[in-house]
Amino acid sequence: MTERPLGQIITFYSYKGGTGRTMALANLACLLARPDAPSGPEGAPRVLAIDWDFEAPGLHRYFQRYLKPESAESFTDTQGCLELFEQLRQQRSSDDPYDPNDFVANRLTAKLWFEAQDLDQYVVPTSFPCLSLMKAGRFDPTYPRRVSEFRWDNLFHETVGLFTGFVDFLRSRFDYILVDSRTGTTDTSGICTMLLPDKLVVVFTPNQQSLTGIETLAAEAVAYRKRSPDGRPLTIFPLPSRVEMARPQLLEAWRNGGSSADASIATLLPPNMSGYQPMFERLFENLYARSAVHLEEYFNEVMLQHIPDYAYGEPIAVALETGDSRISLSRSYSAFRDRLIELDVPWNSLTAIRQERDVVRRCEAIDHELTKKSIEEAIKLSFALIERMPPEHLFERWSDTIFEVARAAKRENGSAASALVREWARSALSENEIDPSSLGEALRVAGTLSQELGEGTLAAELLSASLACFTNSFGNEHPATLTVLDQLASAAFSSHDYSKARILYENALQIRRRMLGPADPSTLETMNSLALTLFEQGDVVGAKSILEEMLARRRETTVDRRWAAIETLNHLVLGQIDQRELRAARDSLAQLQTAYRQAREHERPDAVTAKFDATEMADGTASSVVPISGQPIAALDIVKPSDFMEATEHDFFYLAPGYQQVDKMVAQPVAVGEKRLDFLALQACRLDGVTLIWQGAKSGRAWMSFGRGAIELPRGEMLRLYLNWLNW
């Protein structure tokens, strides 16, 4: 079970009275207490409404008709926020644990003190599920005197960290804590706006009196929080209230400012009025150091219209209205609730945030199905995810999730895996707002995955698109561009388009020689790929020339590169055998044997040769072994050519499936028996009989057979068998 997140403290403040601040808080409290609140906590939400307007308490009046019977009887005598802090002040002794210089210790002390109190005696439950009320206090004849005598400023200065400890306590007990603040600039309004909230709702009506002071108060509250050791950010959410909808021109003028062509409207406006939307946009740009803030979408949806019926008494609209009319007050409160709870800042788009949350939720669901090995369900969810194009910062997460499913489905459902990559590409390439470098990297991964799936044409298309992205972003000499160029050449090689592969490899090699030098590992790797391509074209002389240069370069490198030199010698031997240069091949094999032994002496963990015995095969084959599909056209057993050299205990034999002369080898079975076989494994597996199965020159597919199953090898892959034998 996941731990419940900490709650949010939201203060409702207005510089002047009469704005509908308390009514807005009461309606929001009821909305948040509903279990279907968007992006709310799992399970029933816990909501607490606190009346901190001690001089003019009124929040309790909205809930008096919604009290449970047992609460209604003692409602007047129930203690509230004032009595809770009076109790704290009375319990402070001469050896006060609060150190004026230790904010952290005081914060913890306060939290522990509040946790030790019986909160039920200060909180009144309502008939709304999970909504409780903390009154301003017990309204007896002593209440006015006690309010006037309580020195909140002294309590703050004497107990540095106390109110933050109170915040920690409240956030651990409730999901939403709504605080009704005193108006103006008093000690208690400072506590409510600067010390307590995570979010500050500033409620105002479209008039100068209401707007006056809000800008200054908001700036002071944010500045205080930035220098406070509290550590929480403070976000301001403006809430225009009691807006008269019958005068749309006047409404527009107060919102966006500017002069009005209507003389009757102009006379009702203050001179040089800029409008409350531009005022808050400038304020937020300054407070949060942003180059531009746009609140057009926010104020289009957030506005509490004036409805005469709710001007009388203390009605709660969301509890009385049963419809969902667009012009209803409950609809307006719901629109504000959604943005207040779901947005971190008011200028973000609610639609975009919900889209992000949906993408993340779907990705997590797919991850869960993969963990359960439910591949088919993950595939189904992935096709649905593809239709939800994410915002740019989630593009990588979105793509990686789909690619992971395609990899998982590669063996069980290759056609679905290919379709996933194809659909991902269709969606990704239709989006114009993705950063070209991010798109280029995703296309590169998708192209590589398509190549693994045997989709050569798709791989070439995606890698070409990736190359265009990187070239446009970084130029044709950037390492990322060269990496994709190599992969595009590899895709051409796998599709047997050796002419295209050669051109691409030669282009990449030319750039790498110039930019990185002839001995750089990536340069040598490109040379190796080019040599293999020349082999396939029949240009053995050209391939040998490149391999000899590579060997010379690699001999200049450190011991850590010994295995790379061995790979180069492997390819060189193949070229010599192909041309029947047996004497040169013997010399190269002698060098290879020496290099192999020296490398084994300095062996690294990532270059370990796997050893397998026939006696280890009793419990079956490993998971990397897959069933052989179809009847092979020909089966070639691993043999030792009789005209090559005499076998000794430490001789080496090399076979490259798909290269020239392979089909001329004599079929002769090799019995592994109890003899040890050293296999430089492309994949770890258990052996109970070894046969190379080649399905024809045009198929481009080969398998290593192990009796019960096989491992598929791409055409042209070097299959290296290091055999220790005494007799054939």
Helices and strands as residue ranges (DSSP letters): E 8-13, H 21-32, E 47-51, H 59-63, G 64-66, H 69-73, H 81-91, H 103-115, G 119-121, E 124-125, E 131-134, H 143-149, H 152-158, H 162-173, E 176-180, H 187-190, I 191-195, E 199-204, H 208-211, H 214-227, E 235-240, H 248-256, H 263-266, H 276-287, H 296-301, G 308-311, H 317-320, H 329-342, H 350-371, H 375-386, G 392-394, H 395-409, H 414-429, H 436-452, H 456-474, H 479-494, H 498-516, H 521-537, H 540-555, G 559-561, H 562-578, H 582-601, G 605-607, E 610-612, G 614-617, E 634-636, E 653-655, G 662-664, E 677-679, E 691-694, E 701-705, E 710-714, E 719-723
